Amino acid sequence: MQSISPPVLWAGVVVTLAYFVLVGYLIRSLRSNRRLPSVIAAVTGLVGALPVVLYALYAVIGTAA
């Protein structure tokens, strides 16, 4: 099993937190009742893409090391 160094772990935490801040900002800025279904679909797509973003980050860091 490969160990993860602390800087890589912190990078993942920062990316994850920034991602959820972005999702929260989008929800807050698009809070109209008329657009609620499209906002729910967009947020679902963003949250569904998070594992792909983290895997790509891990792969890039893994090949650079």
All heavy atoms as TSV, in Angstrom:
chain	resi	resn	atom	element	x	y	z
A	1	MET	N	N	0.839	-1.171	0.000
A	1	MET	CA	C	0.000	0.000	0.000
A	1	MET	C	C	0.887	1.238	0.000
A	1	MET	O	O	1.843	1.327	0.742
A	1	MET	CB	C	-0.916	-0.021	1.215
A	1	MET	CG	C	-1.809	1.168	1.306
A	1	MET	SD	S	-3.047	0.900	2.595
A	1	MET	CE	C	-4.402	1.687	1.839
A	2	GLN	N	N	0.531	2.184	-0.833
A	2	GLN	CA	C	1.313	3.404	-0.960
A	2	GLN	C	C	0.861	4.428	0.074
A	2	GLN	O	O	-0.332	4.674	0.238
A	2	GLN	CB	C	1.126	3.959	-2.359
A	2	GLN	CG	C	1.999	5.134	-2.666
A	2	GLN	CD	C	1.771	5.621	-4.088
A	2	GLN	OE1	O	0.785	5.272	-4.708
A	2	GLN	NE2	N	2.680	6.422	-4.576
A	3	SER	N	N	1.824	5.021	0.775
A	3	SER	CA	C	1.464	6.034	1.760
A	3	SER	C	C	1.353	7.395	1.073
A	3	SER	O	O	2.025	7.674	0.095
A	3	SER	CB	C	2.498	6.086	2.880
A	3	SER	OG	O	3.731	6.519	2.352
A	4	ILE	N	N	0.490	8.217	1.617
A	4	ILE	CA	C	0.266	9.547	1.062
A	4	ILE	C	C	0.995	10.554	1.940
A	4	ILE	O	O	0.813	10.574	3.157
A	4	ILE	CB	C	-1.233	9.876	1.003
A	4	ILE	CG1	C	-1.961	8.866	0.112
A	4	ILE	CG2	C	-1.460	11.283	0.495
A	4	ILE	CD1	C	-3.459	9.043	0.086
A	5	SER	N	N	1.825	11.378	1.315
A	5	SER	CA	C	2.580	12.367	2.079
A	5	SER	C	C	1.660	13.494	2.544
A	5	SER	O	O	0.635	13.770	1.913
A	5	SER	CB	C	3.719	12.917	1.230
A	5	SER	OG	O	3.205	13.616	0.124
A	6	PRO	N	N	2.000	14.152	3.637
A	6	PRO	CA	C	1.145	15.233	4.158
A	6	PRO	C	C	0.864	16.365	3.165
A	6	PRO	O	O	-0.267	16.845	3.111
A	6	PRO	CB	C	1.919	15.735	5.380
A	6	PRO	CG	C	2.696	14.549	5.830
A	6	PRO	CD	C	3.078	13.829	4.569
A	7	PRO	N	N	1.842	16.830	2.350
A	7	PRO	CA	C	1.489	17.890	1.395
A	7	PRO	C	C	0.440	17.449	0.368
A	7	PRO	O	O	-0.432	18.234	-0.003
A	7	PRO	CB	C	2.810	18.222	0.711
A	7	PRO	CG	C	3.856	17.795	1.662
A	7	PRO	CD	C	3.289	16.602	2.376
A	8	VAL	N	N	0.505	16.208	-0.052
A	8	VAL	CA	C	-0.483	15.696	-1.006
A	8	VAL	C	C	-1.843	15.608	-0.337
A	8	VAL	O	O	-2.871	15.944	-0.940
A	8	VAL	CB	C	-0.049	14.320	-1.552
A	8	VAL	CG1	C	-1.127	13.711	-2.416
A	8	VAL	CG2	C	1.249	14.439	-2.323
A	9	LEU	N	N	-1.858	15.179	0.905
A	9	LEU	CA	C	-3.109	15.101	1.645
A	9	LEU	C	C	-3.723	16.488	1.817
A	9	LEU	O	O	-4.923	16.676	1.608
A	9	LEU	CB	C	-2.870	14.451	3.006
A	9	LEU	CG	C	-4.096	14.203	3.863
A	9	LEU	CD1	C	-5.032	13.228	3.167
A	9	LEU	CD2	C	-3.678	13.649	5.210
A	10	TRP	N	N	-2.906	17.479	2.160
A	10	TRP	CA	C	-3.408	18.850	2.299
A	10	TRP	C	C	-3.910	19.396	0.969
A	10	TRP	O	O	-4.893	20.135	0.922
A	10	TRP	CB	C	-2.337	19.772	2.877
A	10	TRP	CG	C	-2.251	19.665	4.364
A	10	TRP	CD1	C	-1.225	19.162	5.083
A	10	TRP	CD2	C	-3.244	20.058	5.311
A	10	TRP	NE1	N	-1.512	19.209	6.432
A	10	TRP	CE2	C	-2.743	19.755	6.590
A	10	TRP	CE3	C	-4.509	20.626	5.205
A	10	TRP	CZ2	C	-3.468	20.015	7.748
A	10	TRP	CZ3	C	-5.225	20.886	6.358
A	10	TRP	CH2	C	-4.703	20.577	7.605
A	11	ALA	N	N	-3.234	19.051	-0.121
A	11	ALA	CA	C	-3.694	19.503	-1.443
A	11	ALA	C	C	-5.073	18.940	-1.747
A	11	ALA	O	O	-5.950	19.654	-2.250
A	11	ALA	CB	C	-2.696	19.082	-2.513
A	12	GLY	N	N	-5.306	17.683	-1.428
A	12	GLY	CA	C	-6.619	17.083	-1.636
A	12	GLY	C	C	-7.689	17.728	-0.781
A	12	GLY	O	O	-8.811	17.960	-1.224
A	13	VAL	N	N	-7.336	18.051	0.467
A	13	VAL	CA	C	-8.291	18.702	1.365
A	13	VAL	C	C	-8.642	20.092	0.845
A	13	VAL	O	O	-9.813	20.485	0.817
A	13	VAL	CB	C	-7.714	18.784	2.799
A	13	VAL	CG1	C	-8.538	19.694	3.680
A	13	VAL	CG2	C	-7.634	17.384	3.408
A	14	VAL	N	N	-7.641	20.844	0.391
A	14	VAL	CA	C	-7.881	22.193	-0.120
A	14	VAL	C	C	-8.733	22.151	-1.374
A	14	VAL	O	O	-9.683	22.931	-1.534
A	14	VAL	CB	C	-6.541	22.917	-0.370
A	14	VAL	CG1	C	-6.740	24.194	-1.161
A	14	VAL	CG2	C	-5.852	23.221	0.942
A	15	VAL	N	N	-8.448	21.216	-2.275
A	15	VAL	CA	C	-9.241	21.096	-3.500
A	15	VAL	C	C	-10.683	20.719	-3.172
A	15	VAL	O	O	-11.623	21.280	-3.736
A	15	VAL	CB	C	-8.609	20.059	-4.463
A	15	VAL	CG1	C	-9.552	19.686	-5.584
A	15	VAL	CG2	C	-7.313	20.606	-5.027
A	16	THR	N	N	-10.872	19.797	-2.251
A	16	THR	CA	C	-12.222	19.389	-1.862
A	16	THR	C	C	-12.995	20.536	-1.231
A	16	THR	O	O	-14.163	20.775	-1.578
A	16	THR	CB	C	-12.155	18.200	-0.883
A	16	THR	OG1	O	-11.412	17.145	-1.491
A	16	THR	CG2	C	-13.531	17.709	-0.523
A	17	LEU	N	N	-12.368	21.274	-0.333
A	17	LEU	CA	C	-13.044	22.403	0.300
A	17	LEU	C	C	-13.372	23.500	-0.706
A	17	LEU	O	O	-14.472	24.065	-0.682
A	17	LEU	CB	C	-12.188	22.961	1.437
A	17	LEU	CG	C	-12.080	22.089	2.682
A	17	LEU	CD1	C	-11.115	22.707	3.685
A	17	LEU	CD2	C	-13.438	21.860	3.315
A	18	ALA	N	N	-12.447	23.794	-1.605
A	18	ALA	CA	C	-12.707	24.806	-2.632
A	18	ALA	C	C	-13.850	24.370	-3.535
A	18	ALA	O	O	-14.680	25.190	-3.950
A	18	ALA	CB	C	-11.448	25.057	-3.448
A	19	TYR	N	N	-13.918	23.093	-3.810
A	19	TYR	CA	C	-14.988	22.558	-4.661
A	19	TYR	C	C	-16.345	22.760	-3.999
A	19	TYR	O	O	-17.294	23.216	-4.642
A	19	TYR	CB	C	-14.698	21.082	-4.902
A	19	TYR	CG	C	-15.609	20.434	-5.902
A	19	TYR	CD1	C	-15.371	20.561	-7.247
A	19	TYR	CD2	C	-16.701	19.705	-5.485
A	19	TYR	CE1	C	-16.197	19.962	-8.169
A	19	TYR	CE2	C	-17.538	19.103	-6.394
A	19	TYR	CZ	C	-17.272	19.225	-7.738
A	19	TYR	OH	O	-18.102	18.640	-8.639
A	20	PHE	N	N	-16.445	22.452	-2.720
A	20	PHE	CA	C	-17.721	22.611	-2.038
A	20	PHE	C	C	-18.070	24.076	-1.798
A	20	PHE	O	O	-19.246	24.429	-1.743
A	20	PHE	CB	C	-17.757	21.803	-0.742
A	20	PHE	CG	C	-17.995	20.346	-0.994
A	20	PHE	CD1	C	-17.000	19.416	-0.781
A	20	PHE	CD2	C	-19.221	19.912	-1.471
A	20	PHE	CE1	C	-17.225	18.075	-1.032
A	20	PHE	CE2	C	-19.454	18.571	-1.720
A	20	PHE	CZ	C	-18.454	17.651	-1.498
A	21	VAL	N	N	-17.070	24.937	-1.664
A	21	VAL	CA	C	-17.336	26.369	-1.593
A	21	VAL	C	C	-17.933	26.841	-2.915
A	21	VAL	O	O	-18.880	27.637	-2.944
A	21	VAL	CB	C	-16.060	27.157	-1.237
A	21	VAL	CG1	C	-16.220	28.641	-1.484
A	21	VAL	CG2	C	-15.680	26.901	0.212
A	22	LEU	N	N	-17.402	26.341	-4.020
A	22	LEU	CA	C	-17.951	26.676	-5.339
A	22	LEU	C	C	-19.397	26.204	-5.466
A	22	LEU	O	O	-20.265	26.946	-5.936
A	22	LEU	CB	C	-17.104	26.056	-6.446
A	22	LEU	CG	C	-17.651	26.189	-7.868
A	22	LEU	CD1	C	-17.643	27.649	-8.295
A	22	LEU	CD2	C	-16.848	25.342	-8.820
A	23	VAL	N	N	-19.674	24.989	-5.037
A	23	VAL	CA	C	-21.039	24.469	-5.088
A	23	VAL	C	C	-21.964	25.318	-4.214
A	23	VAL	O	O	-23.077	25.674	-4.624
A	23	VAL	CB	C	-21.079	22.986	-4.654
A	23	VAL	CG1	C	-22.507	22.505	-4.460
A	23	VAL	CG2	C	-20.372	22.122	-5.681
A	24	GLY	N	N	-21.520	25.686	-3.015
A	24	GLY	CA	C	-22.328	26.528	-2.140
A	24	GLY	C	C	-22.591	27.898	-2.738
A	24	GLY	O	O	-23.692	28.440	-2.632
A	25	TYR	N	N	-21.584	28.469	-3.378
A	25	TYR	CA	C	-21.761	29.770	-4.024
A	25	TYR	C	C	-22.777	29.678	-5.157
A	25	TYR	O	O	-23.628	30.560	-5.314
A	25	TYR	CB	C	-20.423	30.280	-4.554
A	25	TYR	CG	C	-20.565	31.523	-5.394
A	25	TYR	CD1	C	-20.799	32.750	-4.799
A	25	TYR	CD2	C	-20.484	31.464	-6.782
A	25	TYR	CE1	C	-20.947	33.893	-5.565
A	25	TYR	CE2	C	-20.638	32.594	-7.551
A	25	TYR	CZ	C	-20.859	33.809	-6.933
A	25	TYR	OH	O	-21.010	34.928	-7.705
A	26	LEU	N	N	-22.694	28.609	-5.946
A	26	LEU	CA	C	-23.656	28.443	-7.034
A	26	LEU	C	C	-25.076	28.277	-6.509
A	26	LEU	O	O	-26.019	28.841	-7.061
A	26	LEU	CB	C	-23.273	27.244	-7.906
A	26	LEU	CG	C	-22.070	27.444	-8.804
A	26	LEU	CD1	C	-21.712	26.148	-9.499
A	26	LEU	CD2	C	-22.343	28.538	-9.816
A	27	ILE	N	N	-25.229	27.521	-5.447
A	27	ILE	CA	C	-26.568	27.340	-4.865
A	27	ILE	C	C	-27.100	28.674	-4.356
A	27	ILE	O	O	-28.264	29.016	-4.578
A	27	ILE	CB	C	-26.519	26.300	-3.731
A	27	ILE	CG1	C	-26.295	24.907	-4.302
A	27	ILE	CG2	C	-27.804	26.320	-2.915
A	27	ILE	CD1	C	-26.045	23.859	-3.251
A	28	ARG	N	N	-26.247	29.439	-3.697
A	28	ARG	CA	C	-26.693	30.725	-3.147
A	28	ARG	C	C	-27.038	31.721	-4.242
A	28	ARG	O	O	-28.008	32.474	-4.128
A	28	ARG	CB	C	-25.585	31.291	-2.261
A	28	ARG	CG	C	-25.992	32.535	-1.551
A	28	ARG	CD	C	-24.930	32.962	-0.590
A	28	ARG	NE	N	-25.320	34.228	0.008
A	28	ARG	CZ	C	-24.473	35.149	0.381
A	28	ARG	NH1	N	-23.195	34.956	0.225
A	28	ARG	NH2	N	-24.904	36.260	0.918
A	29	SER	N	N	-26.253	31.739	-5.306
A	29	SER	CA	C	-26.505	32.722	-6.355
A	29	SER	C	C	-27.668	32.332	-7.264
A	29	SER	O	O	-28.251	33.194	-7.903
A	29	SER	CB	C	-25.248	32.932	-7.191
A	29	SER	OG	O	-24.918	31.748	-7.871
A	30	LEU	N	N	-28.018	31.070	-7.323
A	30	LEU	CA	C	-29.102	30.600	-8.190
A	30	LEU	C	C	-30.320	30.164	-7.387
A	30	LEU	O	O	-31.036	29.249	-7.779
A	30	LEU	CB	C	-28.614	29.444	-9.064
A	30	LEU	CG	C	-27.464	29.748	-10.007
A	30	LEU	CD1	C	-27.004	28.463	-10.675
A	30	LEU	CD2	C	-27.868	30.769	-11.041
A	31	ARG	N	N	-30.595	30.816	-6.279
A	31	ARG	CA	C	-31.628	30.365	-5.362
A	31	ARG	C	C	-33.051	30.752	-5.773
A	31	ARG	O	O	-33.946	30.785	-4.955
A	31	ARG	CB	C	-31.350	30.891	-3.969
A	31	ARG	CG	C	-32.029	30.049	-2.912
A	31	ARG	CD	C	-31.963	30.630	-1.545
A	31	ARG	NE	N	-30.614	30.919	-1.140
A	31	ARG	CZ	C	-30.321	31.499	0.007
A	31	ARG	NH1	N	-31.285	31.869	0.821
A	31	ARG	NH2	N	-29.077	31.747	0.328
A	32	SER	N	N	-33.321	30.997	-6.999
A	32	SER	CA	C	-34.668	31.342	-7.451
A	32	SER	C	C	-35.530	30.082	-7.504
A	32	SER	O	O	-35.082	29.020	-7.915
A	32	SER	CB	C	-34.601	31.973	-8.838
A	32	SER	OG	O	-35.901	32.154	-9.346
A	33	ASN	N	N	-36.801	30.189	-7.092
A	33	ASN	CA	C	-37.686	29.023	-7.090
A	33	ASN	C	C	-37.998	28.535	-8.491
A	33	ASN	O	O	-38.265	27.361	-8.696
A	33	ASN	CB	C	-38.993	29.351	-6.365
A	33	ASN	CG	C	-38.798	29.400	-4.872
A	33	ASN	OD1	O	-37.874	28.799	-4.359
A	33	ASN	ND2	N	-39.658	30.119	-4.184
A	34	ARG	N	N	-37.979	29.438	-9.460
A	34	ARG	CA	C	-38.290	29.019	-10.831
A	34	ARG	C	C	-37.191	28.142	-11.418
A	34	ARG	O	O	-37.443	27.286	-12.242
A	34	ARG	CB	C	-38.482	30.255	-11.724
A	34	ARG	CG	C	-39.743	31.020	-11.384
A	34	ARG	CD	C	-39.876	32.238	-12.263
A	34	ARG	NE	N	-38.940	33.259	-11.786
A	34	ARG	CZ	C	-38.198	34.039	-12.563
A	34	ARG	NH1	N	-38.295	33.944	-13.848
A	34	ARG	NH2	N	-37.386	34.933	-12.037
A	35	ARG	N	N	-35.963	28.369	-10.973
A	35	ARG	CA	C	-34.844	27.607	-11.521
A	35	ARG	C	C	-34.398	26.465	-10.623
A	35	ARG	O	O	-33.337	25.891	-10.835
A	35	ARG	CB	C	-33.666	28.541	-11.762
A	35	ARG	CG	C	-33.940	29.550	-12.837
A	35	ARG	CD	C	-32.722	30.351	-13.107
A	35	ARG	NE	N	-32.518	31.292	-11.994
A	35	ARG	CZ	C	-31.553	32.198	-11.972
A	35	ARG	NH1	N	-30.722	32.284	-12.969
A	35	ARG	NH2	N	-31.428	33.009	-10.949
A	36	LEU	N	N	-35.174	26.129	-9.638
A	36	LEU	CA	C	-34.752	25.125	-8.667
A	36	LEU	C	C	-34.415	23.766	-9.288
A	36	LEU	O	O	-33.385	23.187	-8.950
A	36	LEU	CB	C	-35.809	24.977	-7.567
A	36	LEU	CG	C	-35.408	24.118	-6.379
A	36	LEU	CD1	C	-34.174	24.698	-5.698
A	36	LEU	CD2	C	-36.541	24.023	-5.397
A	37	PRO	N	N	-35.221	23.211	-10.200
A	37	PRO	CA	C	-34.845	21.915	-10.777
A	37	PRO	C	C	-33.512	21.958	-11.538
A	37	PRO	O	O	-32.718	21.024	-11.451
A	37	PRO	CB	C	-35.993	21.596	-11.732
A	37	PRO	CG	C	-37.142	22.359	-11.196
A	37	PRO	CD	C	-36.561	23.611	-10.615
A	38	SER	N	N	-33.252	23.049	-12.255
A	38	SER	CA	C	-31.985	23.130	-12.979
A	38	SER	C	C	-30.813	23.299	-12.009
A	38	SER	O	O	-29.720	22.777	-12.252
A	38	SER	CB	C	-32.006	24.272	-13.986
A	38	SER	OG	O	-32.205	25.494	-13.323
A	39	VAL	N	N	-31.033	23.996	-10.889
A	39	VAL	CA	C	-29.978	24.143	-9.890
A	39	VAL	C	C	-29.670	22.795	-9.244
A	39	VAL	O	O	-28.505	22.434	-9.055
A	39	VAL	CB	C	-30.378	25.178	-8.817
A	39	VAL	CG1	C	-29.418	25.167	-7.646
A	39	VAL	CG2	C	-30.458	26.562	-9.428
A	40	ILE	N	N	-30.700	22.038	-8.932
A	40	ILE	CA	C	-30.494	20.709	-8.345
A	40	ILE	C	C	-29.729	19.809	-9.311
A	40	ILE	O	O	-28.815	19.093	-8.917
A	40	ILE	CB	C	-31.839	20.082	-7.934
A	40	ILE	CG1	C	-32.425	20.847	-6.754
A	40	ILE	CG2	C	-31.671	18.606	-7.585
A	40	ILE	CD1	C	-33.831	20.435	-6.391
A	41	ALA	N	N	-30.081	19.854	-10.586
A	41	ALA	CA	C	-29.377	19.040	-11.587
A	41	ALA	C	C	-27.921	19.476	-11.720
A	41	ALA	O	O	-27.018	18.634	-11.829
A	41	ALA	CB	C	-30.088	19.141	-12.925
A	42	ALA	N	N	-27.668	20.784	-11.713
A	42	ALA	CA	C	-26.290	21.277	-11.842
A	42	ALA	C	C	-25.445	20.889	-10.638
A	42	ALA	O	O	-24.289	20.459	-10.784
A	42	ALA	CB	C	-26.302	22.793	-12.013
A	43	VAL	N	N	-26.008	21.017	-9.435
A	43	VAL	CA	C	-25.267	20.658	-8.228
A	43	VAL	C	C	-25.012	19.153	-8.187
A	43	VAL	O	O	-23.930	18.707	-7.795
A	43	VAL	CB	C	-26.027	21.139	-6.977
A	43	VAL	CG1	C	-25.431	20.566	-5.711
A	43	VAL	CG2	C	-26.018	22.661	-6.927
A	44	THR	N	N	-25.969	18.368	-8.611
A	44	THR	CA	C	-25.769	16.914	-8.666
A	44	THR	C	C	-24.632	16.563	-9.626
A	44	THR	O	O	-23.800	15.708	-9.319
A	44	THR	CB	C	-27.071	16.221	-9.105
A	44	THR	OG1	O	-28.105	16.563	-8.179
A	44	THR	CG2	C	-26.905	14.723	-9.146
A	45	GLY	N	N	-24.593	17.241	-10.751
A	45	GLY	CA	C	-23.495	17.015	-11.699
A	45	GLY	C	C	-22.146	17.407	-11.128
A	45	GLY	O	O	-21.151	16.695	-11.315
A	46	LEU	N	N	-22.101	18.530	-10.417
A	46	LEU	CA	C	-20.838	18.961	-9.818
A	46	LEU	C	C	-20.369	18.009	-8.727
A	46	LEU	O	O	-19.196	17.658	-8.654
A	46	LEU	CB	C	-20.990	20.373	-9.242
A	46	LEU	CG	C	-21.035	21.502	-10.248
A	46	LEU	CD1	C	-21.372	22.812	-9.547
A	46	LEU	CD2	C	-19.709	21.622	-10.967
A	47	VAL	N	N	-21.286	17.590	-7.869
A	47	VAL	CA	C	-20.910	16.663	-6.798
A	47	VAL	C	C	-20.527	15.309	-7.381
A	47	VAL	O	O	-19.617	14.643	-6.890
A	47	VAL	CB	C	-22.049	16.548	-5.760
A	47	VAL	CG1	C	-21.785	15.449	-4.758
A	47	VAL	CG2	C	-22.234	17.875	-5.049
A	48	GLY	N	N	-21.186	14.909	-8.459
A	48	GLY	CA	C	-20.833	13.651	-9.112
A	48	GLY	C	C	-19.471	13.694	-9.775
A	48	GLY	O	O	-18.818	12.663	-9.944
A	49	ALA	N	N	-19.009	14.886	-10.133
A	49	ALA	CA	C	-17.707	15.017	-10.782
A	49	ALA	C	C	-16.556	15.090	-9.786
A	49	ALA	O	O	-15.393	14.987	-10.178
A	49	ALA	CB	C	-17.691	16.261	-11.659
A	50	LEU	N	N	-16.840	15.263	-8.513
A	50	LEU	CA	C	-15.780	15.398	-7.512
A	50	LEU	C	C	-14.831	14.199	-7.464
A	50	LEU	O	O	-13.613	14.397	-7.441
A	50	LEU	CB	C	-16.378	15.661	-6.130
A	50	LEU	CG	C	-15.365	15.837	-5.002
A	50	LEU	CD1	C	-14.486	17.050	-5.276
A	50	LEU	CD2	C	-16.061	15.977	-3.680
A	51	PRO	N	N	-15.305	12.957	-7.473
A	51	PRO	CA	C	-14.351	11.839	-7.458
A	51	PRO	C	C	-13.414	11.835	-8.666
A	51	PRO	O	O	-12.232	11.511	-8.537
A	51	PRO	CB	C	-15.241	10.594	-7.456
A	51	PRO	CG	C	-16.525	11.055	-6.896
A	51	PRO	CD	C	-16.675	12.476	-7.330
A	52	VAL	N	N	-13.913	12.252	-9.813
A	52	VAL	CA	C	-13.069	12.308	-11.012
A	52	VAL	C	C	-11.991	13.372	-10.850
A	52	VAL	O	O	-10.830	13.156	-11.209
A	52	VAL	CB	C	-13.934	12.587	-12.262
A	52	VAL	CG1	C	-13.084	12.763	-13.486
A	52	VAL	CG2	C	-14.953	11.483	-12.446
A	53	VAL	N	N	-12.360	14.511	-10.285
A	53	VAL	CA	C	-11.392	15.589	-10.062
A	53	VAL	C	C	-10.312	15.139	-9.083
A	53	VAL	O	O	-9.114	15.342	-9.317
A	53	VAL	CB	C	-12.112	16.858	-9.546
A	53	VAL	CG1	C	-11.123	17.904	-9.078
A	53	VAL	CG2	C	-13.027	17.418	-10.612
A	54	LEU	N	N	-10.711	14.508	-8.006
A	54	LEU	CA	C	-9.738	14.037	-7.019
A	54	LEU	C	C	-8.848	12.934	-7.576
A	54	LEU	O	O	-7.645	12.898	-7.307
A	54	LEU	CB	C	-10.456	13.557	-5.758
A	54	LEU	CG	C	-11.143	14.647	-4.949
A	54	LEU	CD1	C	-11.873	14.038	-3.767
A	54	LEU	CD2	C	-10.154	15.689	-4.499
A	55	TYR	N	N	-9.406	12.042	-8.373
A	55	TYR	CA	C	-8.594	10.982	-8.972
A	55	TYR	C	C	-7.579	11.567	-9.947
A	55	TYR	O	O	-6.426	11.137	-9.988
A	55	TYR	CB	C	-9.494	9.960	-9.681
A	55	TYR	CG	C	-8.703	8.844	-10.303
A	55	TYR	CD1	C	-8.146	7.842	-9.509
A	55	TYR	CD2	C	-8.500	8.787	-11.669
A	55	TYR	CE1	C	-7.412	6.822	-10.065
A	55	TYR	CE2	C	-7.754	7.772	-12.240
A	55	TYR	CZ	C	-7.212	6.786	-11.428
A	55	TYR	OH	O	-6.484	5.792	-11.994
A	56	ALA	N	N	-7.994	12.559	-10.729
A	56	ALA	CA	C	-7.065	13.202	-11.668
A	56	ALA	C	C	-5.952	13.921	-10.901
A	56	ALA	O	O	-4.792	13.860	-11.307
A	56	ALA	CB	C	-7.822	14.178	-12.566
A	57	LEU	N	N	-6.295	14.584	-9.810
A	57	LEU	CA	C	-5.285	15.245	-8.987
A	57	LEU	C	C	-4.301	14.227	-8.431
A	57	LEU	O	O	-3.088	14.424	-8.481
A	57	LEU	CB	C	-5.962	16.010	-7.850
A	57	LEU	CG	C	-5.050	16.683	-6.833
A	57	LEU	CD1	C	-4.320	17.845	-7.481
A	57	LEU	CD2	C	-5.833	17.164	-5.639
A	58	TYR	N	N	-4.809	13.129	-7.948
A	58	TYR	CA	C	-3.957	12.077	-7.396
A	58	TYR	C	C	-3.061	11.469	-8.478
A	58	TYR	O	O	-1.885	11.198	-8.237
A	58	TYR	CB	C	-4.822	11.000	-6.742
A	58	TYR	CG	C	-4.039	9.880	-6.120
A	58	TYR	CD1	C	-3.351	10.090	-4.928
A	58	TYR	CD2	C	-3.988	8.628	-6.695
A	58	TYR	CE1	C	-2.613	9.083	-4.346
A	58	TYR	CE2	C	-3.259	7.610	-6.127
A	58	TYR	CZ	C	-2.581	7.843	-4.958
A	58	TYR	OH	O	-1.847	6.832	-4.375
A	59	ALA	N	N	-3.609	11.273	-9.683
A	59	ALA	CA	C	-2.824	10.698	-10.771
A	59	ALA	C	C	-1.713	11.643	-11.204
A	59	ALA	O	O	-0.579	11.215	-11.469
A	59	ALA	CB	C	-3.730	10.371	-11.947
A	60	VAL	N	N	-1.990	12.929	-11.275
A	60	VAL	CA	C	-0.969	13.896	-11.678
A	60	VAL	C	C	0.135	13.966	-10.634
A	60	VAL	O	O	1.318	13.992	-10.973
A	60	VAL	CB	C	-1.603	15.289	-11.906
A	60	VAL	CG1	C	-0.540	16.361	-12.013
A	60	VAL	CG2	C	-2.466	15.263	-13.137
A	61	ILE	N	N	-0.247	13.975	-9.368
A	61	ILE	CA	C	0.760	14.033	-8.312
A	61	ILE	C	C	1.550	12.731	-8.265
A	61	ILE	O	O	2.752	12.729	-8.031
A	61	ILE	CB	C	0.089	14.339	-6.966
A	61	ILE	CG1	C	-0.433	15.772	-6.987
A	61	ILE	CG2	C	1.050	14.145	-5.807
A	61	ILE	CD1	C	-1.238	16.151	-5.777
A	62	GLY	N	N	0.879	11.613	-8.537
A	62	GLY	CA	C	1.561	10.324	-8.515
A	62	GLY	C	C	2.581	10.178	-9.633
A	62	GLY	O	O	3.640	9.577	-9.454
A	63	THR	N	N	2.304	10.741	-10.796
A	63	THR	CA	C	3.277	10.645	-11.900
A	63	THR	C	C	4.406	11.641	-11.753
A	63	THR	O	O	5.500	11.415	-12.238
A	63	THR	CB	C	2.574	10.891	-13.256
A	63	THR	OG1	O	1.956	12.168	-13.236
A	63	THR	CG2	C	1.555	9.826	-13.551
A	64	ALA	N	N	4.164	12.745	-11.039
A	64	ALA	CA	C	5.216	13.745	-10.849
A	64	ALA	C	C	6.210	13.311	-9.773
A	64	ALA	O	O	7.351	13.745	-9.783
A	64	ALA	CB	C	4.584	15.086	-10.470
A	65	ALA	N	N	5.780	12.464	-8.868
A	65	ALA	CA	C	6.657	12.073	-7.761
A	65	ALA	C	C	7.609	10.981	-8.142
A	65	ALA	O	O	7.656	10.358	-9.078
A	65	ALA	CB	C	5.816	11.601	-6.585
